[in-house]
Amino acid sequence: MGALANNMLDFFKKSNKKSMSISTVLFVIMVIILFTTALTLFYLRVNNYSRNVNTDTSVEELQYKQILLDFYLNAICEKTDVNNAVESFKLNLAKYKLKDGTYVMPELSEVEKQANQEHIVVENNKIKVSFSFELSGSSKANNGEQSKLEYKFNYPQS
């Protein structure tokens, strides 16, 4: 074992004739620290940007729901008979129910709850309809937090 240890010691003595200067060692350490810091900051900023984009998507989904509700409610109001307006409105609304009893849009059930003489009025032989309720949707980017939008519908639109 002594011969092997001596051979290894001789090898290290021959290979380490010139030692590295302290400035080179410090330079390498500083480059590693700078590289690690840059990667960490880049990773944190990318996560922050993707979270903001997903939040905007949830707002867009609420606006899309609002546009669809406007479309359905305008179609229902246009088909509503002025004579017996509330019952006619409810019959036209029922056309948007699926076989299982749910609506094509779950928000239409809120319209059904509000479909009464307070919200559906006939004036000068014209129908006037107004509904107001809250649209909500969850955002995956914000850990399932609810995004909310106050929805107001008036027919005819002023």
C-alpha positions as CSV (number, residue, x, y, z in Angstrom):
1,M,0.0,0.0,0.0
2,G,2.9,2.3,0.6
3,A,4.0,2.1,-3.0
4,L,0.6,3.1,-4.3
5,A,0.4,6.1,-1.9
6,N,3.8,7.2,-3.0
7,N,2.9,7.0,-6.7
8,M,-0.3,9.0,-6.1
9,L,1.7,11.6,-4.2
10,D,4.2,11.9,-7.0
11,F,1.4,12.3,-9.5
12,F,-0.1,15.2,-7.6
13,K,3.2,16.9,-7.1
14,K,3.9,16.8,-10.9
15,S,0.4,17.9,-11.9
16,N,0.2,20.8,-9.4
17,K,3.4,22.6,-10.2
18,K,1.5,25.7,-11.0
19,S,-1.3,26.5,-8.6
20,M,-4.3,28.6,-9.7
21,S,-4.4,32.2,-8.6
22,I,-7.0,33.3,-6.1
23,S,-8.5,35.8,-8.7
24,T,-9.3,32.9,-11.1
25,V,-11.1,31.0,-8.3
26,L,-13.1,34.1,-7.3
27,F,-14.0,34.7,-11.0
28,V,-15.4,31.2,-11.4
29,I,-17.4,31.4,-8.2
30,M,-18.8,34.8,-9.2
31,V,-19.8,33.5,-12.6
32,I,-21.6,30.6,-11.0
33,I,-23.5,32.9,-8.6
34,L,-24.4,35.3,-11.4
35,F,-25.7,32.5,-13.7
36,T,-27.8,30.9,-10.8
37,T,-29.3,34.3,-10.0
38,A,-30.2,35.1,-13.6
39,L,-31.9,31.7,-14.1
40,T,-33.9,32.1,-10.8
41,L,-35.1,35.6,-11.8
42,F,-36.0,34.4,-15.3
43,Y,-38.0,31.5,-13.9
44,L,-39.9,33.7,-11.4
45,R,-40.8,36.3,-14.1
46,V,-42.0,33.6,-16.5
47,N,-44.4,32.2,-13.9
48,N,-45.7,35.7,-13.1
49,Y,-46.4,36.5,-16.8
50,S,-48.2,33.2,-17.4
51,R,-50.4,33.8,-14.3
52,N,-51.5,37.2,-15.7
53,V,-52.3,35.8,-19.1
54,N,-54.6,33.1,-17.5
55,T,-56.4,35.8,-15.4
56,D,-57.2,37.7,-18.6
57,T,-58.6,34.5,-20.1
58,S,-61.1,34.2,-17.2
59,V,-62.3,37.8,-17.9
60,E,-62.6,37.0,-21.5
61,E,-64.7,33.9,-20.6
62,L,-67.1,36.2,-18.6
63,Q,-67.4,38.6,-21.5
64,Y,-68.1,35.7,-23.8
65,K,-70.9,34.5,-21.5
66,Q,-72.3,38.0,-21.5
67,I,-72.4,38.1,-25.3
68,L,-74.1,34.7,-25.5
69,L,-76.7,35.7,-22.9
70,D,-77.4,38.9,-24.8
71,F,-77.9,36.8,-28.0
72,Y,-80.3,34.3,-26.3
73,L,-82.3,37.0,-24.4
74,N,-82.6,39.2,-27.5
75,A,-83.9,36.2,-29.5
76,I,-86.4,35.4,-26.7
77,C,-87.6,39.0,-26.4
78,E,-88.1,39.3,-30.1
79,K,-90.4,36.2,-30.1
80,T,-92.3,37.3,-27.0
81,D,-96.0,38.1,-27.6
82,V,-97.1,41.5,-26.2
83,N,-100.4,39.9,-25.1
84,N,-99.6,37.9,-22.0
85,A,-95.9,38.8,-22.1
86,V,-94.6,37.0,-19.0
87,E,-96.1,33.6,-20.0
88,S,-94.9,34.1,-23.6
89,F,-91.4,35.0,-22.4
90,K,-91.3,31.9,-20.2
91,L,-92.5,29.7,-23.1
92,N,-89.8,31.1,-25.4
93,L,-87.2,30.6,-22.6
94,A,-88.2,27.0,-22.2
95,K,-87.2,26.3,-25.8
96,Y,-83.6,26.7,-24.6
97,K,-83.9,23.8,-22.1
98,L,-82.1,20.5,-22.8
99,K,-83.7,17.1,-22.3
100,D,-82.3,16.8,-18.8
101,G,-84.1,20.0,-17.7
102,T,-81.0,22.3,-17.7
103,Y,-80.5,25.3,-19.9
104,V,-78.0,25.6,-22.8
105,M,-76.4,28.2,-20.5
106,P,-76.7,27.7,-16.7
107,E,-77.2,31.5,-16.4
108,L,-80.6,31.2,-18.1
109,S,-81.9,29.6,-14.9
110,E,-81.3,32.9,-13.2
111,V,-83.3,34.6,-15.9
112,E,-86.2,32.1,-15.3
113,K,-86.2,33.0,-11.6
114,Q,-86.5,36.7,-12.4
115,A,-89.1,36.3,-15.2
116,N,-92.1,38.1,-13.6
117,Q,-94.2,41.2,-14.1
118,E,-91.6,43.3,-12.3
119,H,-88.9,42.6,-14.9
120,I,-91.1,42.1,-18.0
121,V,-93.4,45.1,-18.6
122,V,-95.6,46.1,-21.6
123,E,-95.8,49.8,-22.3
124,N,-97.4,51.4,-25.4
125,N,-97.9,48.0,-26.9
126,K,-94.1,47.3,-26.7
127,I,-92.3,44.9,-24.4
128,K,-89.7,46.1,-22.0
129,V,-87.4,43.6,-20.2
130,S,-84.7,44.2,-17.6
131,F,-82.6,41.6,-15.8
132,S,-79.6,42.1,-13.5
133,F,-77.5,39.4,-11.8
134,E,-73.9,38.4,-11.3
135,L,-71.9,36.2,-13.7
136,S,-69.0,34.3,-12.2
137,G,-66.3,32.0,-13.4
138,S,-63.3,30.5,-11.7
139,S,-59.7,31.3,-12.7
140,K,-57.1,28.5,-12.7
141,A,-54.3,31.0,-12.5
142,N,-55.5,32.4,-9.2
143,N,-56.0,29.1,-7.4
144,G,-59.7,28.9,-8.4
145,E,-60.6,32.4,-7.2
146,Q,-64.0,33.5,-8.6
147,S,-64.0,36.3,-11.2
148,K,-67.3,38.2,-11.1
149,L,-69.1,40.5,-13.5
150,E,-72.3,42.3,-13.0
151,Y,-74.7,41.4,-15.9
152,K,-77.4,43.8,-16.8
153,F,-79.8,43.2,-19.7
154,N,-82.4,45.7,-21.1
155,Y,-84.7,45.2,-24.0
156,P,-85.0,47.2,-26.1
157,Q,-81.5,48.4,-25.6
158,S,-81.2,52.1,-25.1
